[in-house]
Amino acid sequence: MDSNLKQLVSRLSNLSISQNKAFFIYQNNFVVGDGKINTVYQKDKKWNAKDIDHAEIFEQAGFKLIRNAKKDKKNYLEVIEKSFHENRNKEKINIETFNLSDDTDENKRLLVEFYNECFIGGGAKNNSSIYNLALLCEKLGDDSWKHIYKINYGTKELNNKEIRKKKDQIKKNLKGAERFKLFSDRLPDGIYLLVKVPITYFVKVTNQQWSDFLCGRKKTEIIDEEENCSDGNSKFCYVFFLFK
């Protein structure tokens, strides 16, 4: 091996070990690290940045890359709709009613308890806890997320980005629980216990998709024309279920 080449290989090897990066050379292309930095050797013997996908260089050199296949995007709305139609005609189930306390501190304690049970550490996937969490949110109001954040993360050292992320995630999760309750209230009593739709589906479904579910996309019949579902929150608005 040429002495200059040996020297270059040795330097790149040492750099790779010290910086924990990969280095790859093919023809006039020099790829550093994960390939986001691509350079080309020009006639003036200088390395200049080149806007090219590093995968092209690897493939030119004869390496067959296994590219990540895009996963099929789950249609959360479709799953929610299907579950509703599977459960809406079942016989009701007599269950013990969850009684909200008049003690605000007790309700806040339960709020955090149910939230952590549903969403921390993978979540317990307990439909009763999800439903009760939504009841507590209704009782405590729009600032429920603030108490959860304070108890779970208020004493932790987080940067601004981490703080925003935690707050946004709590809000999304609570919105998912509230959507699950709306869904459950339109089924026969207690049937929500049989629903097998993961709570994450109610969290991830878009606002437009949720509106489509509530107010229907193919309305075939109106049970009560006087009832209004324009806000998506009317307890007795059944028109949105009459599509297939």
Backbone hydrogen bonds in HBPLUS format (Angstrom, degrees):
<---DONOR---> <-ACCEPTOR-->    atom                        ^
c    i                          cat <-CA-CA->   ^        H-A-AA   ^      H-
h    n   atom  resd res      DA  || num        DHA   H-A  angle D-A-AA Bond
n    s   type  num  typ     dist DA aas  dist angle  dist       angle   num
A0005-LEU N   A0002-ASP O   3.07 MM   3  5.20 117.6  2.48  98.0 113.3     1
A0006-LYS N   A0002-ASP O   2.88 MM   4  6.23 155.8  1.94 154.0 161.6     2
A0007-GLN N   A0003-SER O   2.96 MM   4  6.18 154.5  2.03 144.9 151.6     3
A0008-LEU N   A0004-ASN O   2.99 MM   4  6.25 155.6  2.05 143.5 149.7     4
A0009-VAL N   A0005-LEU O   2.87 MM   4  6.12 166.8  1.89 155.4 158.6     5
A0010-SER N   A0006-LYS O   2.91 MM   4  6.07 158.5  1.96 147.2 153.4     6
A0011-ARG N   A0007-GLN O   2.95 MM   4  6.20 158.5  2.00 147.7 153.3     7
A0012-LEU N   A0008-LEU O   2.93 MM   4  6.16 165.3  1.95 154.9 158.8     8
A0013-SER N   A0009-VAL O   2.89 MM   4  6.02 151.6  1.98 145.3 153.5     9
A0014-ASN N   A0010-SER O   3.00 MM   4  6.25 160.6  2.04 148.9 153.4    10
A0015-LEU N   A0011-ARG O   2.93 MM   4  6.16 159.7  1.97 149.4 155.5    11
A0016-SER N   A0012-LEU O   2.83 MM   4  5.95 154.5  1.90 145.0 152.3    12
A0017-ILE N   A0013-SER O   3.05 MM   4  6.30 154.7  2.12 146.8 152.6    13
A0018-SER N   A0014-ASN O   2.93 MM   4  6.11 168.0  1.95 152.6 156.1    14
A0019-GLN N   A0015-LEU O   2.83 MM   4  5.73 159.8  1.87 150.1 155.3    15
A0020-ASN N   A0016-SER O   2.89 MM   4  5.24 116.4  2.30 126.7 138.2    16
A0021-LYS N   A0016-SER O   3.25 MM   5  4.82 135.8  2.45 118.9 130.0    17
A0033-GLY N   A0022-ALA O   2.59 MM  11  4.63 130.0  1.83 159.3 163.6    18
A0024-PHE N   A0031-VAL O   2.92 MM   7  5.04 157.0  1.98 149.3 153.0    19
A0031-VAL N   A0024-PHE O   2.74 MM   7  5.04 163.4  1.76 160.2 162.2    20
A0026-TYR N   A0029-ASN O   2.95 MM   3  5.23 158.3  2.00 146.0 152.9    21
A0029-ASN N   A0026-TYR O   2.82 MM   3  5.23 163.9  1.85 136.1 138.6    22
A0041-TYR N   A0028-ASN O   2.75 MM  13  4.95 153.0  1.83 139.4 148.8    23
A0030-PHE N   A0039-THR O   2.95 MM   9  5.22 167.5  1.97 143.5 145.4    24
A0039-THR N   A0030-PHE O   3.14 MM   9  5.22 152.4  2.22 138.0 145.8    25
A0032-VAL N   A0037-ILE O   3.28 MM   5  5.68 174.4  2.28 168.0 168.6    26
A0035-GLY N   A0032-VAL O   3.15 MM   3  5.62 161.1  2.18 130.9 134.1    27
A0050-LYS N   A0038-ASN O   2.87 MM  12  5.57 163.3  1.90 147.7 144.1    28
A0040-VAL N   A0048-ASN O   2.97 MM   8  5.63 154.7  2.03 150.9 157.3    29
A0048-ASN N   A0040-VAL O   3.27 MM   8  5.63 171.2  2.28 145.9 147.5    30
A0042-GLN N   A0046-LYS O   3.41 MM   4  5.93 173.3  2.41 153.5 153.6    31
A0045-LYS N   A0042-GLN O   3.01 MM   3  5.47 152.1  2.09 116.5 119.9    32
A0056-GLU N   A0053-ASP O   2.98 MM   3  5.64 141.9  2.12 116.9 125.7    33
A0057-ILE N   A0054-HIS O   3.04 MM   3  5.26 122.5  2.38 100.7 114.6    34
A0058-PHE N   A0054-HIS O   3.17 MM   4  6.58 159.9  2.21 153.8 158.6    35
A0059-GLU N   A0055-ALA O   2.97 MM   4  6.17 161.0  2.01 150.2 155.3    36
A0060-GLN N   A0056-GLU O   2.91 MM   4  6.09 147.8  2.02 142.7 151.6    37
A0061-ALA N   A0057-ILE O   3.08 MM   4  6.33 141.0  2.23 142.5 152.8    38
A0061-ALA N   A0058-PHE O   3.13 MM   3  5.13 125.4  2.44  92.4 106.5    39
A0063-PHE N   A0058-PHE O   3.02 MM   5  5.45 159.3  2.06 151.7 145.3    40
A0062-GLY N   A0059-GLU O   3.06 MM   3  5.06 157.2  2.11 100.3 107.1    41
A0079-VAL N   A0075-ASN O   3.28 MM   4  6.62 156.7  2.34 150.4 156.2    42
A0080-ILE N   A0076-TYR O   3.02 MM   4  6.26 161.7  2.05 154.2 159.0    43
A0081-GLU N   A0077-LEU O   2.93 MM   4  6.13 166.4  1.95 155.6 159.2    44
A0082-LYS N   A0078-GLU O   2.96 MM   4  6.08 161.0  2.00 145.4 151.0    45
A0083-SER N   A0079-VAL O   3.00 MM   4  6.17 159.6  2.04 147.3 152.6    46
A0084-PHE N   A0080-ILE O   3.02 MM   4  6.28 154.9  2.08 147.5 154.4    47
A0085-HIS N   A0081-GLU O   3.10 MM   4  6.43 165.8  2.12 157.4 159.0    48
A0086-GLU N   A0082-LYS O   3.04 MM   4  6.23 143.6  2.17 144.5 154.9    49
A0087-ASN N   A0083-SER O   3.12 MM   4  6.25 132.6  2.36 142.3 153.4    50
A0087-ASN N   A0084-PHE O   3.08 MM   3  5.30 137.6  2.27 101.3 113.1    51
A0088-ARG N   A0084-PHE O   2.88 MM   4  5.74 137.0  2.06 158.9 169.0    52
A0090-LYS N   A0087-ASN O   3.30 MM   3  5.58 171.0  2.31 116.3 117.7    53
A0093-ILE N   A0189-ASP O   2.71 MM  96  5.90 164.4  1.74 155.9 157.8    54
A0107-ASN N   A0103-ASP O   3.04 MM   4  6.39 157.1  2.09 153.5 160.3    55
A0108-LYS N   A0104-THR O   2.92 MM   4  6.19 151.9  2.00 150.5 158.3    56
A0109-ARG N   A0105-ASP O   2.96 MM   4  6.20 151.0  2.05 141.9 149.9    57
A0110-LEU N   A0106-GLU O   2.98 MM   4  6.25 161.5  2.01 150.6 155.0    58
A0111-LEU N   A0107-ASN O   2.83 MM   4  5.99 146.9  1.94 140.8 150.9    59
A0112-VAL N   A0108-LYS O   3.16 MM   4  6.41 162.4  2.19 150.6 151.7    60
A0113-GLU N   A0109-ARG O   3.03 MM   4  6.24 157.9  2.08 144.7 151.7    61
A0114-PHE N   A0110-LEU O   2.80 MM   4  5.96 171.9  1.80 158.6 159.2    62
A0115-TYR N   A0111-LEU O   2.94 MM   4  6.03 157.9  1.99 144.8 152.0    63
A0116-ASN N   A0112-VAL O   2.92 MM   4  6.00 170.4  1.93 151.8 154.2    64
A0117-GLU N   A0113-GLU O   3.03 MM   4  6.17 149.3  2.12 141.0 150.0    65
A0118-CYS N   A0114-PHE O   2.95 MM   4  6.14 147.9  2.06 146.7 154.5    66
A0118-CYS N   A0115-TYR O   3.12 MM   3  5.20 120.8  2.48  95.3 109.7    67
A0119-PHE N   A0115-TYR O   2.83 MM   4  5.91 156.8  1.88 158.7 165.1    68
A0120-ILE N   A0116-ASN O   3.05 MM   4  4.70 150.4  2.14 119.0 124.9    69
A0124-ALA N   A0117-GLU O   2.57 MM   7  5.50 144.0  1.69 147.6 160.8    70
A0129-SER N   A0126-ASN O   3.09 MM   3  5.39 117.4  2.50 103.6 117.9    71
A0130-ILE N   A0126-ASN O   3.09 MM   4  6.44 155.5  2.15 153.6 161.0    72
A0131-TYR N   A0127-ASN O   2.97 MM   4  6.12 163.9  2.00 148.5 152.7    73
A0132-ASN N   A0128-SER O   2.86 MM   4  6.02 163.2  1.89 150.5 155.7    74
A0133-LEU N   A0129-SER O   2.87 MM   4  5.92 145.7  1.98 139.2 148.7    75
A0134-ALA N   A0130-ILE O   3.13 MM   4  6.45 153.5  2.21 145.2 151.0    76
A0135-LEU N   A0131-TYR O   3.08 MM   4  6.45 150.6  2.17 144.6 153.0    77
A0136-LEU N   A0132-ASN O   2.98 MM   4  6.26 155.3  2.04 148.3 154.0    78
A0137-CYS N   A0133-LEU O   2.99 MM   4  6.30 148.5  2.09 145.1 154.1    79
A0138-GLU N   A0134-ALA O   3.03 MM   4  6.32 153.7  2.10 147.3 153.6    80
A0139-LYS N   A0135-LEU O   3.03 MM   4  6.31 151.2  2.11 143.1 151.4    81
A0140-LEU N   A0136-LEU O   2.85 MM   4  6.01 160.1  1.89 152.6 157.2    82
A0141-GLY N   A0137-CYS O   2.81 MM   4  5.64 136.8  2.00 142.1 151.5    83
A0144-SER N   A0141-GLY O   3.22 MM   3  5.93 149.6  2.32 126.4 126.7    84
A0146-LYS N   A0143-ASP O   2.99 MM   3  5.43 135.7  2.19 109.8 121.4    85
A0147-HIS N   A0144-SER O   3.16 MM   3  5.60 127.2  2.45 107.0 118.6    86
A0148-ILE N   A0144-SER O   3.36 MM   4  6.76 161.1  2.39 151.7 156.6    87
A0149-TYR N   A0145-TRP O   2.93 MM   4  6.16 162.1  1.96 151.9 156.9    88
A0150-LYS N   A0146-LYS O   2.93 MM   4  6.07 159.6  1.97 144.8 150.8    89
A0151-ILE N   A0147-HIS O   3.01 MM   4  6.20 165.5  2.03 153.4 155.8    90
A0152-ASN N   A0148-ILE O   2.93 MM   4  5.97 166.8  1.95 152.4 156.7    91
A0153-TYR N   A0149-TYR O   2.78 MM   4  5.38 158.5  1.83 145.1 151.7    92
A0154-GLY N   A0150-LYS O   3.03 MM   4  4.19 134.6  2.25 107.9 116.3    93
A0156-LYS N   A0153-TYR O   3.06 MM   3  5.27 161.8  2.10 112.5 118.3    94
A0163-ILE N   A0159-ASN O   2.92 MM   4  6.19 156.9  1.97 157.9 165.4    95
A0164-ARG N   A0160-ASN O   3.02 MM   4  6.23 165.9  2.04 149.2 152.2    96
A0165-LYS N   A0161-LYS O   3.02 MM   4  6.19 157.7  2.07 144.3 150.9    97
A0166-LYS N   A0162-GLU O   2.95 MM   4  6.14 160.6  1.99 149.3 153.7    98
A0167-LYS N   A0163-ILE O   3.00 MM   4  6.20 167.7  2.01 154.8 158.1    99
A0168-ASP N   A0164-ARG O   2.89 MM   4  6.01 166.5  1.91 152.6 156.7   100
A0169-GLN N   A0165-LYS O   2.97 MM   4  6.08 155.1  2.03 144.8 151.8   101
A0170-ILE N   A0166-LYS O   3.04 MM   4  6.27 157.7  2.10 149.5 154.7   102
A0171-LYS N   A0167-LYS O   3.06 MM   4  6.32 165.7  2.08 152.2 155.8   103
A0172-LYS N   A0168-ASP O   2.95 MM   4  6.18 159.7  1.99 148.8 154.3   104
A0173-ASN N   A0169-GLN O   2.94 MM   4  6.10 161.1  1.98 148.8 154.0   105
A0174-LEU N   A0170-ILE O   2.95 MM   4  6.18 160.8  1.99 154.1 159.0   106
A0175-LYS N   A0171-LYS O   2.96 MM   4  6.17 152.8  2.03 145.6 153.5   107
A0176-GLY N   A0172-LYS O   2.93 MM   4  6.22 149.0  2.03 144.9 153.6   108
A0177-ALA N   A0173-ASN O   2.99 MM   4  6.37 150.4  2.08 146.0 153.6   109
A0178-GLU N   A0174-LEU O   2.94 MM   4  6.21 157.3  1.99 148.6 154.7   110
A0179-ARG N   A0175-LYS O   2.91 MM   4  6.15 150.3  2.00 145.7 154.0   111
A0180-PHE N   A0176-GLY O   2.93 MM   4  6.18 151.1  2.02 143.1 151.3   112
A0181-LYS N   A0177-ALA O   3.03 MM   4  6.35 150.2  2.12 145.2 152.6   113
A0182-LEU N   A0178-GLU O   3.06 MM   4  6.37 159.0  2.11 146.3 151.3   114
A0183-PHE N   A0179-ARG O   2.91 MM   4  6.14 161.8  1.95 152.2 157.2   115
A0184-SER N   A0180-PHE O   2.82 MM   4  6.01 157.0  1.87 146.2 153.0   116
A0185-ASP N   A0181-LYS O   2.82 MM   4  5.99 154.2  1.89 154.2 160.0   117
A0186-ARG N   A0183-PHE O   3.27 MM   3  5.60 155.0  2.34 106.1 113.4   118
A0187-LEU N   A0184-SER O   3.03 MM   3  5.32 160.7  2.07 114.7 116.8   119
A0191-ILE N   A0188-PRO O   3.07 MM   3  5.67 163.4  2.10 136.9 141.5   120
A0193-LEU N   A0190-GLY O   3.17 MM   3  6.01 166.4  2.19 120.7 124.4   121
A0194-LEU N   A0191-ILE O   2.82 MM   3  5.55 157.7  1.86 124.2 130.5   122
A0195-VAL N   A0192-TYR O   3.21 MM   3  5.18 152.8  2.28  99.8 107.9   123
A0201-TYR N   A0198-PRO O   3.00 MM   3  5.64 152.2  2.08 116.7 123.9   124
A0202-PHE N   A0199-ILE O   3.04 MM   3  5.37 125.4  2.35 105.6 118.5   125
A0203-VAL N   A0199-ILE O   3.14 MM   4  6.50 138.4  2.32 142.3 154.5   126
A0204-LYS N   A0200-THR O   2.85 MM   4  5.97 156.6  1.90 147.3 152.6   127
A0205-VAL N   A0201-TYR O   3.00 MM   4  5.88 144.5  2.13 142.8 149.6   128
A0210-TRP N   A0206-THR O   2.89 MM   4  6.15 159.0  1.93 152.8 158.8   129
A0211-SER N   A0207-ASN O   2.95 MM   4  6.15 152.0  2.03 142.9 150.6   130
A0212-ASP N   A0208-GLN O   2.86 MM   4  6.14 148.5  1.96 144.1 153.5   131
A0213-PHE N   A0209-GLN O   2.94 MM   4  6.28 148.6  2.04 145.3 153.4   132
A0214-LEU N   A0210-TRP O   2.95 MM   4  6.22 162.9  1.98 150.7 154.9   133
A0215-CYS N   A0211-SER O   2.93 MM   4  5.99 170.8  1.94 154.8 157.1   134
A0216-GLY N   A0212-ASP O   2.76 MM   4  5.11 123.3  2.08 131.7 141.6   135
A0227-GLU N   A0224-ASP O   3.23 MM   3  5.80 156.0  2.29 113.3 119.5   136
A0232-GLY N   A0229-CYS O   2.99 MM   3  4.95 146.3  2.11 100.2 110.8   137
A0237-CYS N   A0234-SER O   3.40 MM   3  5.52 163.0  2.43 115.7 112.9   138
A0241-PHE N   A0238-TYR O   3.13 MM   3  5.86 170.6  2.14 124.1 127.1   139
A0242-LEU N   A0239-VAL O   3.22 MM   3  5.75 170.8  2.23 120.0 122.5   140
